[in-house]
Amino acid sequence: MYKQNKYRNKITELDGIKFHSRKEAARYSELKLLEKGKAISDLRLQVKYELIPKLVINGKTERAISYVADFVYIDNVYSNEVVEDVKGMQTDIFKIKYRLMKQIYDIDIKIT
């Protein structure tokens, strides 16, 4: 059994992939069906977007700040790329990263 975190989500394994929650694993299953039915294509998991590069502040190197999308895929109906995040609750950090994704990459994250 896997350890639960403070948000009470349970790590779930599906197709040999560990997901942060049952909800995320269920969404993966849905997306795999959509991909099989050709509604979406190029399904990718855990895609990283750099929001702030690493930098040196007062002689100390600070690591880069990134957003990692749960899923990225092409919606074949609308011919556009979708960046999707499965959320049970939106943390303050996620809200900041959501806005930075819009400002830096002009990407609207689809929250499911």
LINQUIHU-V566714 format. One record per pair of residues at least 6 apart in sequence whose C-alpha atoms are under 6 Angstrom apart, sorted by sequence separation. I is the first residue (numbers start at 0). J is the second residue. D is the distance in Angstrom with one decimal. If there is no record, write none. Layout:
I | J | D
I | J | D
This chain:
3 | 9 | 5.4
11 | 17 | 5.7
18 | 24 | 5.7
33 | 39 | 5.8
34 | 40 | 5.4
54 | 60 | 5.7
55 | 61 | 5.9
73 | 79 | 5.6
100 | 106 | 5.7
101 | 107 | 5.8
11 | 18 | 5.2
54 | 61 | 5.4
73 | 80 | 4.4
10 | 18 | 5.6
53 | 61 | 5.5
72 | 80 | 5.7
10 | 19 | 4.7
11 | 20 | 5.8
53 | 62 | 4.6
72 | 81 | 5.4
10 | 20 | 4.9
11 | 21 | 5.6
53 | 63 | 3.9
71 | 81 | 5.5
9 | 20 | 4.9
52 | 63 | 4.4
71 | 82 | 4.6
8 | 20 | 5.0
51 | 63 | 5.5
51 | 64 | 5.0
70 | 83 | 5.1
50 | 64 | 5.6
50 | 65 | 5.1
69 | 84 | 5.0
49 | 65 | 4.3
68 | 84 | 5.7
48 | 65 | 5.5
48 | 66 | 5.2
47 | 66 | 5.8
47 | 67 | 4.3
46 | 67 | 5.4
45 | 67 | 5.6
46 | 68 | 5.2
45 | 68 | 5.3
45 | 69 | 4.8
44 | 69 | 5.6
83 | 108 | 5.5
85 | 110 | 5.8
44 | 70 | 4.7
82 | 108 | 5.2
83 | 109 | 4.6
84 | 110 | 5.0
85 | 111 | 4.8
43 | 70 | 5.7
83 | 110 | 5.8
43 | 71 | 5.2
42 | 71 | 5.9
42 | 72 | 4.4
41 | 72 | 5.3
40 | 72 | 5.9
40 | 73 | 5.1
39 | 73 | 5.4
39 | 74 | 4.6
39 | 75 | 5.1
38 | 75 | 5.4
23 | 85 | 5.7
